[in-house]
């Protein structure tokens, strides 16, 4: 579950509208944006909004998130949430980039959500529980296409997978338990996805 910031004095006027769940994602594709924005079609206590910005490295994305939080008057004290979604990919350089991003995010109440090695692991776990190690992001895509042959990064996957979301949440939790049981941490938790924490929060 995405962490909630302790609320301020209840005597202060609050918004009449829904709380905002502000999400920032890396990369030039629209996969995460299309997926998360689609949840606005459902009844939820949150309005999903994607953060603006042009930076592509994890720390830069957090910096763009901070700017968007200020411009959009995101109020963590009254239930708004800010989340950055990253792929771990491969290589030590990405690990150090994510660590720098986490350090900055923690100072501003921003949650970091990781998928290892990439976001599509979340989609795969809708169909099967698998601990299969992936050697590349393309391996993940190939596995997903065995389940969704016409998959593209611009598909509205929430609609495709909506009936399987609860199973995906449970499968990703089982993956966490699996990695914990064998002592895997950080970049070694392949495959895994923390996206379920966002979805649980939306569905709550």
Backbone torsions as a table, in degrees:
resi	resn	phi	psi	omega
1	UNK	NA	132.9	176.8
2	UNK	-63.3	132.5	-175.0
3	UNK	-66.0	147.3	178.9
4	UNK	-109.0	137.7	178.4
5	UNK	-81.9	139.0	179.1
6	UNK	-56.4	132.7	-176.5
7	UNK	-75.0	152.9	179.9
8	UNK	-83.5	-168.4	-179.7
9	UNK	-54.2	123.0	-177.8
10	UNK	-69.8	-14.1	179.2
11	UNK	-75.0	-16.1	177.6
12	UNK	-72.8	136.5	179.9
13	UNK	-56.0	140.2	-180.0
14	UNK	-114.9	164.7	177.6
15	UNK	-63.7	147.6	173.0
16	UNK	-84.6	-22.8	-177.3
17	UNK	-87.5	179.6	179.4
18	UNK	-66.6	155.3	169.1
19	UNK	-66.4	155.6	-179.0
20	UNK	-101.6	133.2	168.8
21	UNK	-106.3	103.1	-176.6
22	UNK	-92.5	125.4	-175.2
23	UNK	-123.6	134.2	172.9
24	UNK	-119.5	139.1	179.8
25	UNK	-134.5	155.0	-177.9
26	UNK	-90.8	168.8	174.0
27	UNK	88.8	165.6	-178.6
28	UNK	-94.1	-9.6	179.6
29	UNK	-79.8	167.1	-174.8
30	UNK	-104.4	11.8	-173.2
31	UNK	-53.7	-55.6	-176.3
32	UNK	-66.6	-41.1	-179.1
33	UNK	-62.0	-46.8	179.7
34	UNK	-63.8	-43.4	-177.5
35	UNK	-63.0	-54.5	-175.0
36	UNK	-69.8	-40.0	-179.7
37	UNK	-61.8	-29.2	-179.5
38	UNK	-63.2	-23.7	179.0
39	UNK	-67.1	-15.7	177.0
40	UNK	-65.4	-14.9	177.0
41	UNK	-75.6	-13.9	-176.3
42	UNK	-98.9	162.9	172.7
43	UNK	-75.5	120.6	-178.3
44	UNK	-153.5	157.7	177.5
45	UNK	-81.3	-1.7	-179.5
46	UNK	-119.6	145.7	167.0
47	UNK	-101.7	121.8	-177.5
48	UNK	-81.4	131.2	178.9
49	UNK	-138.1	134.7	179.0
50	UNK	-91.5	135.1	-179.9
51	UNK	-69.4	149.6	177.9
52	UNK	-90.8	158.9	175.9
53	UNK	148.3	159.9	-177.2
54	UNK	-113.9	-4.5	-176.0
55	UNK	-77.6	150.2	-174.6
56	UNK	-118.8	-14.1	177.3
57	UNK	-86.8	151.4	-174.3
58	UNK	-52.7	-48.3	-179.3
59	UNK	-64.4	-40.0	178.2
60	UNK	-63.2	-36.7	177.8
61	UNK	-65.6	-39.8	175.9
62	UNK	-63.5	-39.8	177.8
63	UNK	-61.8	-42.4	176.3
64	UNK	-64.3	-37.9	177.3
65	UNK	-60.3	-45.0	-179.7
66	UNK	-60.3	-41.9	178.1
67	UNK	-63.5	-42.6	179.5
68	UNK	-65.7	-39.4	178.3
69	UNK	-57.8	-40.4	-179.5
70	UNK	-71.3	-45.1	-176.4
71	UNK	-69.3	-32.0	-179.3
72	UNK	-93.9	2.6	179.2
73	UNK	55.3	45.4	176.1
74	UNK	-66.3	127.2	-175.4
75	UNK	-117.0	94.7	180.0
76	UNK	-64.4	-26.3	-179.5
77	UNK	-69.7	-18.6	179.7
78	UNK	-118.2	29.5	169.0
79	UNK	99.0	-5.6	172.4
80	UNK	-67.8	155.5	-179.8
81	UNK	-130.5	147.5	178.0
82	UNK	-129.8	125.5	-173.3
83	UNK	-136.5	133.8	171.9
84	UNK	-109.3	131.7	-176.0
85	UNK	-110.2	119.9	-177.8
86	UNK	-125.2	150.3	166.3
87	UNK	-92.7	142.6	176.5
88	UNK	-76.9	-28.2	-175.2
89	UNK	53.1	-145.0	-177.7
90	UNK	-135.1	148.3	176.6
91	UNK	107.3	146.2	-177.6
92	UNK	-64.0	-30.2	-178.3
93	UNK	-59.8	-38.0	-178.5
94	UNK	-71.3	-37.2	178.1
95	UNK	-59.7	-44.6	-179.8
96	UNK	-69.4	-33.9	176.9
97	UNK	-64.7	-43.8	-179.5
98	UNK	-66.3	-38.6	179.2
99	UNK	-62.6	-42.2	177.4
100	UNK	-64.5	-39.1	178.3
101	UNK	-64.6	-42.3	179.3
102	UNK	-61.4	-42.9	-179.2
103	UNK	-60.2	-42.3	178.4
104	UNK	-70.9	-41.4	-178.3
105	UNK	-61.5	-41.5	-178.3
106	UNK	-59.5	-31.8	-178.7
107	UNK	-72.0	-16.5	-174.9
108	UNK	-120.7	13.7	177.4
109	UNK	70.4	24.0	-178.9
110	UNK	-96.3	134.1	179.2
111	UNK	-90.8	137.4	174.4
112	UNK	-102.8	128.0	-180.0
113	UNK	-118.2	124.4	-175.1
114	UNK	-111.5	145.8	166.5
115	UNK	-123.6	135.7	-176.1
116	UNK	-124.8	116.9	1.8
117	UNK	-87.2	-15.6	-177.0
118	UNK	-152.5	170.0	-173.0
119	UNK	-56.8	-33.7	-175.0
120	UNK	-65.5	-14.3	172.4
121	UNK	-57.0	-38.5	177.6
122	UNK	-57.8	-41.9	179.2
123	UNK	-66.2	-43.4	-179.0
124	UNK	-59.0	-40.1	-176.4
125	UNK	-68.7	-7.6	171.4
126	UNK	-70.4	-26.1	-174.5
127	UNK	-101.0	-39.4	-175.3
128	UNK	-145.8	152.2	167.2
129	UNK	-90.5	117.9	-179.1
130	UNK	-138.5	139.1	174.5
131	UNK	-105.7	12.6	-177.9
132	UNK	-57.6	126.5	177.6
133	UNK	-74.2	132.3	178.2
134	UNK	-102.1	137.1	-176.8
135	UNK	-91.5	-10.5	178.7
136	UNK	-163.2	164.7	175.6
137	UNK	-63.6	-33.4	-179.8
138	UNK	-66.5	-33.2	175.3
139	UNK	-60.0	-38.1	178.8
140	UNK	-65.2	-46.2	180.0
141	UNK	-61.1	-42.7	180.0
142	UNK	-61.7	-41.2	178.6
143	UNK	-64.7	-42.6	179.6
144	UNK	-63.1	-38.0	-178.6
145	UNK	-68.7	-16.2	172.2
146	UNK	-71.2	-22.9	179.1
147	UNK	-98.5	-37.4	-179.7
148	UNK	-128.2	84.7	-172.3
149	UNK	-56.5	-31.6	-177.2
150	UNK	-95.3	18.4	-176.5
151	UNK	-58.7	133.4	169.2
152	UNK	-135.4	161.1	-177.0
153	UNK	-72.3	-6.1	178.8
154	UNK	-107.8	9.3	176.9
155	UNK	-73.8	148.9	172.1
156	UNK	-83.7	87.3	-173.8
157	UNK	-73.0	-20.5	177.2
158	UNK	-61.7	-43.5	179.5
159	UNK	-66.3	-39.2	179.4
160	UNK	-64.1	-37.3	-169.7
161	UNK	-107.6	5.3	-169.3
162	UNK	-56.1	-35.8	-177.5
163	UNK	-74.7	-11.9	-175.8
164	UNK	-111.3	8.0	-172.9
165	UNK	-64.1	-42.8	-179.4
166	UNK	-61.4	-38.5	178.0
167	UNK	-64.8	-39.8	179.4
168	UNK	-63.7	-40.6	178.2
169	UNK	-60.0	-47.3	-179.4
170	UNK	-66.3	-38.3	179.8
171	UNK	-65.7	-39.2	179.5
172	UNK	-70.4	-33.2	174.2
173	UNK	-66.2	-40.0	177.4
174	UNK	-63.9	-36.5	176.9
175	UNK	-62.2	-41.6	177.7
176	UNK	-60.8	-43.9	178.9
177	UNK	-63.4	-38.9	178.4
178	UNK	-60.8	-50.8	-178.5
179	UNK	-64.9	-38.4	176.7
180	UNK	-60.9	-39.8	-174.1
181	UNK	-68.2	-25.6	-179.8
182	UNK	-109.2	8.9	173.8
183	UNK	78.2	18.6	177.3
184	UNK	-76.7	140.4	177.3
185	UNK	-143.7	162.5	175.0
186	UNK	54.5	-127.2	-175.5
187	UNK	-70.2	-9.9	-179.1
188	UNK	-84.2	-7.4	-176.9
189	UNK	-85.5	63.7	-178.7
190	UNK	-111.7	116.3	3.6
191	UNK	-93.4	159.6	172.8
192	UNK	-167.9	160.5	174.5
193	UNK	-155.0	128.5	176.5
194	UNK	-93.2	7.5	-178.8
195	UNK	-59.1	-27.7	179.6
196	UNK	-56.2	-29.3	-179.6
197	UNK	-64.9	-39.1	177.3
198	UNK	-66.9	-46.9	-176.3
199	UNK	-65.1	-40.0	176.1
200	UNK	-59.8	-41.8	180.0
201	UNK	-63.8	-42.5	178.6
202	UNK	-63.4	-41.8	-174.6
203	UNK	-79.6	-14.3	-175.5
204	UNK	-62.1	NA	NA
